[in-house]
């Protein structure tokens, strides 16, 4: 199982909630997207990012398929002009979907 984590910072916090809803709308629309979790930060510390995206995929090939899927590309086209900063980490996880 591959876990993909992306943290986003927006110049306008109001965009984070709309982005969360748009990200969650990918669920069930991309075959290689096994699971998705999205949340808006509630702590608001100096080191906080505004939004976290966690997706799970069978392997690297499945994540690559997700990244080029038209539904994901449509989301990226919406996010890119609105995001101030994004960082990511991808790792092999022992967790399985449903755990």
C-alpha positions in Angstrom: 0.0 0.0 0.0 1.3 3.4 -0.9 0.3 6.5 1.1 0.5 9.9 -0.5 0.3 13.0 1.8 0.2 16.6 0.6 0.0 19.7 2.8 -1.3 22.9 1.4 -1.1 26.6 2.4 -3.5 29.1 0.8 -3.3 32.9 0.9 -7.1 32.8 1.8 -8.2 30.2 4.4 -11.7 30.2 2.9 -10.3 28.4 -0.1 -9.2 25.5 2.0 -12.8 24.3 2.8 -13.8 24.5 -0.9 -10.6 22.6 -1.8 -11.5 19.9 0.7 -14.9 19.4 -0.8 -13.4 19.3 -4.4 -10.8 16.8 -3.3 -13.4 14.6 -1.6 -15.4 14.6 -4.8 -12.7 12.4 -6.4 -13.7 9.5 -4.2 -15.1 6.7 -6.4 -14.3 8.4 -9.6 -10.6 7.3 -10.0 -10.1 3.5 -10.0 -6.5 3.6 -8.6 -7.6 5.9 -5.7 -8.3 3.3 -3.0 -9.0 5.8 -0.2 -8.9 9.5 0.4 -9.0 11.7 3.6 -8.9 15.5 3.6 -9.0 17.9 6.5 -8.7 21.6 7.2 -6.3 22.5 10.1 -8.0 23.5 13.3 -4.9 24.4 15.4 -3.7 27.3 13.3 -0.2 27.4 14.8 2.7 29.2 13.1 3.9 25.9 11.7 0.5 24.7 10.5 -0.5 24.2 6.9 -4.2 24.9 6.0 -5.2 21.6 4.5 -4.0 18.0 4.5 -4.7 15.4 1.7 -4.0 11.7 2.3 -4.6 9.2 -0.5 -3.9 5.5 -0.7 -2.9 3.5 -3.7 -1.9 -0.1 -4.4 1.6 0.9 -5.5 3.7 3.5 -7.3 2.1 2.6 -10.7 -1.4 3.1 -9.3 -0.4 6.5 -7.9 1.0 7.5 -11.2 -2.3 6.5 -12.8 -4.1 8.6 -10.3 -1.9 11.6 -11.0 -2.7 11.7 -14.7 -6.4 10.8 -14.4 -8.6 13.5 -15.9 -10.5 13.9 -12.6 -7.3 14.6 -10.7 -6.0 16.9 -13.5 -9.2 18.9 -13.3 -8.6 19.4 -9.6 -5.0 20.4 -10.1 -6.1 23.0 -12.6 -8.4 24.5 -9.9 -5.8 24.2 -7.1 -2.6 25.5 -8.7 -3.6 29.2 -9.1 -5.0 29.2 -5.5 -2.2 27.5 -3.6 0.6 29.4 -1.9 2.7 26.4 -0.9 2.5 22.6 -1.1 4.7 19.8 0.3 4.4 16.1 -0.1 5.6 12.8 1.2 4.9 9.3 -0.2 5.7 6.2 1.7 5.0 2.4 1.7 2.5 1.7 4.5 1.6 -1.5 6.2 -1.9 -0.1 6.6 -4.6 -1.5 4.4 -7.8 0.3 3.3 -10.4 -0.2 6.0 -7.9 -0.6 8.9 
